[in-house]
Amino acid sequence: MIVWLNGTHGAGKTTTGALVQRLIPDSRVFDAEKVGETLMDIKPKLPGAGAENFQHWPPWRPLVVETARRVLDYVGGTLVVPMTVLVERYWREISTGLDRCGIPVRHFVLHADRAALRERIAGDTVVGPNSSFRLQYLEPYAEAARTWLHAEAEVVDTTRLTPAEAARRIAEAVKG
């Protein structure tokens, strides 16, 4: 099984994902961003729009599916995937690919209101405060939430939850 944690930057995916992994037996965190980083390291650069967002490169989506499949074939259990996917077509590609592989997916969106997101981004000590990269995704997230994302997933509002509380809710939903 895959527990996919979606949502915009600053919603708490990475922190919550690590906590979810501790609560679900026989689970591991799979950071699909590393697949994108591998594509970004190819020299000379791949053509197209992926330089600013590797998700736009067509190989990224099937490579995420194939990597997840191979890891699950090797170790079994559950993969927790904290990864923002805001383009519906990309999510469809990934979810359809996982379905074709017979891998069930529980898709959660960690949601926080805009003020909470801005506050988290402003105070981030890991990526750095006021990350322009993170801030530029607030509106695309809001648009995806309005048009397809919240209807597609189980929404966990993290505005007033700690990451541990959000992780418990997700783990309970998966186990339940």
C-alpha positions in Angstrom: 0.0 0.0 0.0 1.0 3.6 -0.5 0.0 6.4 1.9 0.4 9.5 -0.3 0.6 12.8 1.6 -0.2 15.6 -0.8 -0.5 19.4 -0.1 1.4 22.5 -0.7 4.8 23.4 0.7 4.6 24.2 4.4 1.5 22.0 5.1 3.7 19.5 7.0 4.1 16.6 4.6 7.7 15.7 5.4 7.4 16.0 9.2 4.0 14.3 9.3 5.2 11.6 6.9 8.1 10.6 9.2 5.6 10.4 12.1 3.1 8.4 10.1 5.9 5.9 9.2 6.5 5.3 12.9 2.8 4.6 13.5 2.2 2.1 10.6 4.0 -1.2 11.1 6.3 -2.4 8.3 6.3 1.0 6.6 9.0 3.2 5.0 9.1 6.8 3.7 9.7 7.1 0.0 10.7 10.6 -1.0 9.7 10.8 -4.6 11.5 14.2 -4.9 14.7 12.2 -5.0 13.6 10.8 -8.3 13.2 14.3 -9.6 16.6 15.3 -8.2 18.2 12.4 -10.1 16.6 13.7 -13.4 17.8 17.2 -12.6 21.4 15.9 -12.2 21.5 14.5 -15.8 24.0 16.4 -17.9 23.4 18.0 -20.3 20.0 19.0 -18.8 16.9 17.3 -20.1 14.9 19.4 -22.5 11.6 21.0 -21.6 10.2 22.8 -18.7 11.5 20.5 -15.9 14.3 22.8 -14.9 12.0 24.8 -12.6 9.9 21.8 -11.6 11.0 18.2 -12.4 7.4 17.0 -12.3 6.9 18.6 -15.8 9.4 16.1 -17.3 7.5 13.2 -18.6 9.9 10.5 -17.2 9.3 11.6 -13.6 5.8 10.2 -13.1 6.4 6.7 -14.5 9.8 6.5 -12.6 8.0 7.3 -9.3 5.5 4.5 -10.1 8.2 2.0 -11.1 10.4 2.9 -8.1 7.5 2.5 -5.7 6.6 -0.8 -7.3 10.1 -2.2 -7.1 10.6 -1.1 -3.5 7.3 -2.7 -2.5 8.1 -5.9 -4.5 11.4 -6.0 -2.6 10.3 -5.3 1.0 6.5 -5.3 1.0 4.6 -3.3 3.6 3.6 0.3 3.2 5.3 3.3 1.5 4.6 6.7 2.9 5.1 9.3 0.1 5.2 12.9 1.2 5.0 14.6 -2.2 3.1 17.6 -3.6 1.3 16.9 -6.9 -0.9 19.8 -7.9 -1.4 19.1 -11.6 -4.4 16.8 -12.0 -3.0 15.1 -15.1 0.2 14.2 -13.3 -1.7 12.8 -10.3 -3.9 10.7 -12.7 -0.7 9.3 -14.4 0.8 8.3 -11.1 -2.4 6.9 -9.5 -3.4 5.0 -12.7 0.2 3.6 -12.9 0.1 2.4 -9.3 -3.4 0.9 -9.8 -2.1 -1.0 -12.9 0.6 -2.4 -10.6 -2.0 -3.5 -8.1 -0.8 -1.1 -5.5 -3.6 0.4 -3.3 -3.2 4.1 -2.5 -4.7 6.1 0.3 -4.4 9.7 -0.8 -4.4 12.4 1.9 -4.1 16.1 1.5 -2.6 18.0 4.3 -4.4 21.4 4.2 -3.7 24.5 6.2 -5.2 28.0 5.7 -3.1 30.5 3.8 -2.2 32.5 6.9 -0.9 29.3 8.6 1.1 28.4 5.5 2.7 31.8 5.3 3.6 31.7 8.9 5.2 28.2 8.6 7.1 29.2 5.5 8.3 32.4 7.2 9.6 30.5 10.2 11.1 27.5 8.4 14.6 26.9 9.8 15.3 24.0 7.5 14.6 25.4 4.0 15.0 29.0 5.2 12.5 31.7 6.1 10.2 33.1 3.4 11.3 30.7 0.7 10.1 32.2 -2.6 10.0 28.7 -4.1 7.5 27.6 -1.4 5.5 30.8 -1.6 5.0 30.6 -5.4 3.0 27.4 -4.9 0.3 28.9 -2.6 -2.0 30.0 -5.4 -1.5 26.8 -7.5 -2.4 24.8 -4.4 -5.5 26.9 -3.8 -6.6 26.4 -7.4 -6.0 22.6 -7.3 -7.9 22.4 -4.0 -10.8 24.3 -5.5 -11.0 22.3 -8.7 -10.0 18.7 -8.0 -7.5 17.9 -5.2 -9.8 18.1 -2.2 -12.5 16.0 -4.0 -9.8 13.4 -4.9 -8.3 12.8 -1.5 -9.0 12.6 2.2 -8.3 16.1 3.6 -6.6 16.6 6.9 -6.8 20.2 8.0 -3.4 20.8 9.8 -4.1 24.5 10.4 -4.5 23.9 14.2 -3.0 20.4 14.4 0.5 19.4 15.4 2.3 17.1 13.0 1.9 14.3 15.6 -1.9 14.8 15.8 -2.2 14.8 12.0 0.0 11.7 11.8 -2.3 9.9 14.3 -5.4 10.8 12.3 -3.8 9.5 9.1 -2.5 6.3 10.7 -5.9 5.6 12.3 -7.6 6.1 9.0 -5.2 3.7 7.3 -5.5 1.1 10.0 -9.3 1.6 10.5 
